[in-house]
């Protein structure tokens, strides 16, 4: 019995040493490197903006408000104002295709339904048509039109901020040199 306790104790100490000693060496686990942004997004100069539409609920609300292409129109205007990319008239002229859409899917948690309106943007390579990146930006709901417009603009600003961050050259400038 004493032999079993001693052997169990040695096993426990050995296990603790194996687990704790690497942590005491002062080496911290390395953070994984950030994956690169596709070079086409950073190096691209010409963009075609595609209207990928809205879901049924959103489209109905946009129609009643008198602006059926509200998400597309506002995104297009924001891209023009920014001026980072030249907006072209046809996808064939473009380095990138940006597909903008808007949706307000419902979620049901058993007792109530909530709506989660958001912008969705897909960035495609203009030549291969492969999806390079996609992102969404939430838009808070509202009961009053003025509040909705403010929330809509805030959601669009959030989306544009993400696009700007993504398309900025890296600090080393490697992507821009590959143009």
C-alpha positions in Angstrom: 0.0 0.0 0.0 2.8 2.4 0.9 4.5 1.6 -2.4 1.3 2.5 -4.3 0.9 5.9 -2.5 4.6 6.7 -3.1 4.3 5.8 -6.8 1.1 7.8 -7.2 2.7 10.8 -5.5 5.8 10.5 -7.8 3.4 10.4 -10.8 1.6 13.5 -9.6 4.8 15.4 -9.0 6.2 14.4 -12.4 2.9 15.5 -14.1 3.0 18.9 -12.4 6.7 19.4 -13.4 5.9 18.5 -17.1 3.0 21.0 -17.1 4.5 23.8 -15.1 8.2 23.9 -16.2 7.6 25.1 -19.8 5.6 28.0 -18.4 8.4 29.0 -16.1 10.9 29.3 -18.9 9.7 32.8 -19.7 8.7 32.0 -23.2 5.2 33.2 -24.1 3.2 31.5 -26.8 3.5 33.4 -30.1 0.4 35.0 -31.5 -0.4 33.7 -34.9 0.5 36.2 -37.6 -2.4 38.0 -39.2 -3.4 36.5 -42.6 -2.7 38.8 -45.5 -5.4 40.9 -47.2 -5.7 39.9 -50.8 -3.3 42.0 -52.9 -6.1 42.9 -55.3 -8.0 44.9 -52.6 -4.9 47.0 -51.7 -3.5 47.4 -55.3 -6.9 47.8 -57.1 -7.7 51.2 -58.5 -11.0 50.7 -60.4 -14.2 49.4 -58.8 -17.6 48.5 -60.2 -20.3 48.7 -57.5 -23.0 46.2 -57.9 -26.5 46.4 -56.3 -27.1 43.0 -54.8 -30.5 44.2 -53.4 -32.3 43.8 -50.2 -34.3 41.1 -48.5 -38.1 41.2 -48.8 -38.8 43.0 -45.5 -36.1 45.7 -46.1 -37.1 46.2 -49.8 -40.7 46.8 -48.7 -39.6 49.4 -46.2 -37.3 51.1 -48.7 -40.1 51.2 -51.2 -42.5 52.8 -48.7 -39.9 55.4 -47.8 -39.6 56.3 -51.5 -36.0 55.1 -52.0 -36.0 51.5 -53.2 -32.2 51.4 -53.7 -31.3 53.2 -50.5 -28.4 50.9 -49.5 -26.9 51.0 -53.0 -27.3 54.7 -53.5 -25.9 55.7 -50.1 -22.9 53.2 -50.4 -22.2 54.5 -54.0 -22.2 58.1 -52.7 -19.9 57.2 -49.8 -17.5 55.5 -52.2 -17.5 58.5 -54.5 -16.9 60.9 -51.6 -14.0 58.8 -50.3 -12.3 58.8 -53.7 -9.9 55.9 -53.0 -11.1 53.9 -56.0 -12.2 55.1 -59.4 -15.8 53.9 -59.9 -16.3 52.5 -63.4 -19.4 51.9 -65.4 -18.9 48.2 -66.2 -17.5 45.2 -64.4 -15.1 44.5 -67.3 -13.3 47.7 -66.6 -12.9 47.0 -62.9 -10.1 45.6 -60.8 -12.7 44.8 -58.1 -16.4 44.4 -57.9 -18.1 45.5 -54.7 -21.5 43.9 -54.2 -23.6 45.8 -51.7 -26.8 44.4 -50.1 -29.0 45.0 -47.1 -31.0 42.6 -45.0 -33.0 42.5 -41.8 -33.3 38.9 -40.9 -35.6 37.9 -38.1 -34.5 35.8 -35.2 -36.9 34.0 -32.9 -35.8 33.1 -29.4 -38.9 31.4 -28.3 -40.8 34.4 -27.0 -40.1 37.3 -29.3 -38.9 38.1 -32.7 -36.0 40.5 -33.2 -34.7 42.0 -36.4 -31.1 42.4 -37.1 -30.7 44.9 -40.0 -27.3 45.1 -41.6 -25.3 46.0 -44.6 -23.4 43.2 -46.4 -20.5 43.8 -48.7 -18.8 41.2 -50.9 -15.5 42.1 -52.7 -14.8 40.1 -55.8 -11.8 40.0 -58.1 -12.8 41.8 -61.3 -11.0 39.4 -63.5 -11.5 36.0 -61.9 -14.8 36.8 -60.1 -13.5 35.0 -57.0 -14.8 36.2 -53.7 -11.8 38.0 -52.0 -13.5 39.3 -48.8 -16.9 39.9 -47.3 -18.0 41.9 -44.3 -21.2 43.1 -42.6 -22.1 46.2 -40.6 -25.1 46.2 -38.2 -27.7 48.9 -38.3 -29.7 49.6 -35.2 -33.5 49.4 -35.6 -35.8 52.3 -35.0 -39.4 53.3 -34.8 -39.0 56.9 -35.9 -37.9 57.8 -39.5 -35.3 60.4 -38.2 -33.8 57.8 -35.9 -33.7 55.2 -38.6 -31.9 57.5 -41.0 -29.3 58.3 -38.3 -28.8 54.6 -37.5 -28.6 53.8 -41.2 -25.9 56.4 -41.8 -24.0 55.1 -38.7 -24.1 51.6 -40.1 -22.9 52.8 -43.4 -20.1 54.8 -41.7 -19.1 51.6 -39.9 -19.0 49.6 -43.1 -16.9 52.4 -44.8 -14.5 52.4 -41.9 -13.9 48.7 -42.4 -13.4 49.0 -46.1 -10.9 51.8 -45.5 -8.9 49.8 -43.0 -8.9 46.8 -45.2 -7.8 48.6 -48.4 -5.0 50.6 -46.7 -1.5 49.6 -47.7 0.4 47.6 -45.1 2.9 49.4 -43.0 5.7 47.7 -45.0 4.1 48.7 -48.3 4.7 45.2 -49.7 1.2 44.9 -51.4 1.5 48.3 -53.1 4.8 47.3 -54.6 3.2 44.3 -56.4 0.9 46.5 -58.4 
